[in-house]
Amino acid sequence: MAPKNADEDAAPLLSADAIRKMKVGDLRSALEGRGLDSKGLKAELTARLIAAMGGQVRERREEMEKKRLRMLNQKIAKSKSNACPFSFNHSLTLHSPHLETKPN
Protein backbone atom coordinates (compact mmCIF):
# COMPACT_ATOMS: atom_id res chain seq x y z
CA MET A 1 0.00 0.00 0.00
CA ALA A 2 1.19 3.53 -0.72
CA PRO A 3 1.28 6.02 2.17
CA LYS A 4 -1.59 8.46 2.50
CA ASN A 5 -0.56 12.07 2.09
CA ALA A 6 -3.74 13.88 3.07
CA ASP A 7 -4.34 11.93 6.28
CA GLU A 8 -0.77 11.90 7.58
CA ASP A 9 -1.26 15.17 9.45
CA ALA A 10 -4.20 13.67 11.36
CA ALA A 11 -2.07 10.76 12.65
CA PRO A 12 -0.09 11.63 15.79
CA LEU A 13 3.69 11.44 15.82
CA LEU A 14 5.00 8.67 18.04
CA SER A 15 8.44 8.25 19.58
CA ALA A 16 10.53 5.19 18.73
CA ASP A 17 10.30 4.07 22.36
CA ALA A 18 6.51 4.36 22.35
CA ILE A 19 6.36 2.37 19.11
CA ARG A 20 8.57 -0.40 20.52
CA LYS A 21 6.22 -0.72 23.54
CA MET A 22 3.09 -1.04 21.37
CA LYS A 23 1.23 -4.32 21.00
CA VAL A 24 0.95 -5.93 17.56
CA GLY A 25 -2.71 -4.93 17.20
CA ASP A 26 -1.87 -1.31 18.00
CA LEU A 27 1.05 -1.37 15.55
CA ARG A 28 -1.22 -2.69 12.81
CA SER A 29 -3.85 -0.05 13.54
CA ALA A 30 -1.26 2.73 13.48
CA LEU A 31 0.16 1.46 10.18
CA GLU A 32 -3.29 1.08 8.60
CA GLY A 33 -4.17 4.58 9.78
CA ARG A 34 -1.19 5.85 7.80
CA GLY A 35 -2.03 3.79 4.74
CA LEU A 36 0.95 1.47 5.23
CA ASP A 37 1.21 -2.31 4.98
CA SER A 38 0.16 -3.86 8.30
CA LYS A 39 1.25 -7.44 7.62
CA GLY A 40 4.26 -9.10 9.20
CA LEU A 41 5.87 -9.87 12.53
CA LYS A 42 6.13 -7.35 15.36
CA ALA A 43 9.76 -6.52 14.49
CA GLU A 44 8.78 -5.72 10.90
CA LEU A 45 5.76 -3.68 11.95
CA THR A 46 7.83 -1.76 14.48
CA ALA A 47 10.56 -1.00 11.94
CA ARG A 48 7.98 0.08 9.34
CA LEU A 49 6.21 2.43 11.74
CA ILE A 50 9.47 3.91 13.05
CA ALA A 51 10.57 4.54 9.46
CA ALA A 52 7.23 6.21 8.72
CA MET A 53 7.54 8.37 11.83
CA GLY A 54 11.08 9.38 10.83
CA GLY A 55 9.79 10.55 7.46
CA GLN A 56 6.98 12.52 9.06
CA VAL A 57 9.35 14.12 11.55
CA ARG A 58 11.69 15.17 8.72
CA GLU A 59 8.80 16.60 6.72
CA ARG A 60 7.46 18.53 9.71
CA ARG A 61 10.93 19.85 10.55
CA GLU A 62 11.32 21.04 6.95
CA GLU A 63 7.88 22.70 7.10
CA MET A 64 8.77 24.41 10.39
CA GLU A 65 12.11 25.61 8.98
CA LYS A 66 10.39 27.02 5.89
CA LYS A 67 7.83 28.77 8.09
CA ARG A 68 10.59 30.16 10.32
CA LEU A 69 12.47 31.49 7.28
CA ARG A 70 9.29 33.08 5.87
CA MET A 71 8.63 34.80 9.19
CA LEU A 72 12.23 35.98 9.42
CA ASN A 73 12.11 37.37 5.87
CA GLN A 74 8.84 39.16 6.67
CA LYS A 75 10.38 40.62 9.81
CA ILE A 76 13.41 41.82 7.83
CA ALA A 77 11.21 43.33 5.14
CA LYS A 78 9.11 45.08 7.80
CA SER A 79 12.17 46.45 9.55
CA LYS A 80 13.49 47.78 6.23
CA SER A 81 10.20 49.53 5.54
CA ASN A 82 10.25 51.09 9.04
CA ALA A 83 13.87 52.18 8.69
CA CYS A 84 14.91 55.74 9.36
CA PRO A 85 14.45 57.85 6.21
CA PHE A 86 17.72 59.71 6.88
CA SER A 87 20.98 58.42 5.56
CA PHE A 88 23.98 58.44 7.87
CA ASN A 89 26.88 57.84 5.55
CA HIS A 90 29.24 60.06 7.50
CA SER A 91 30.93 59.28 10.75
CA LEU A 92 29.38 60.74 13.85
CA THR A 93 31.60 62.49 16.36
CA LEU A 94 30.91 63.05 20.00
CA HIS A 95 31.04 66.65 21.12
CA SER A 96 30.89 67.28 24.81
CA PRO A 97 31.86 70.49 26.61
CA HIS A 98 33.26 68.38 29.44
CA LEU A 99 35.78 66.78 27.12
CA GLU A 100 37.04 70.01 25.66
CA THR A 101 40.29 71.39 26.88
CA LYS A 102 40.32 75.00 27.97
CA PRO A 103 43.23 77.23 27.14
CA ASN A 104 45.22 78.16 30.22
Steps between C-alpha positions, in 0.01 A plus 500: 500500500619853428509749789213744533603861459182681598440305821857497630451827687206350691713209629698587814878481503631223722844458654709194415477388863121529499485301176721223641265468802187468283314172463472339156134600464584862580792494255273368226237764573759778494642373170155462342412850618798627302416294194798268549526122475395345832609142432801334658661423833526752783863583413402580141198704605707692753773576246242608240323735740826648631610563141166667426531716811854601400371617163219697660737660749734605217211643300366693799847632584539619140156666515589671829834620359328641191244675720776639723688633196182659359434672832860618523488639145173679580654646814803620302280651231290675766806637675632633168171675431505656850862609465604856567454711185827686567826371368800502731790440268736722695669422825345646810722675751431556864513860612485563869597821680640289783752340268626823354825638622503861609791723417699593808 
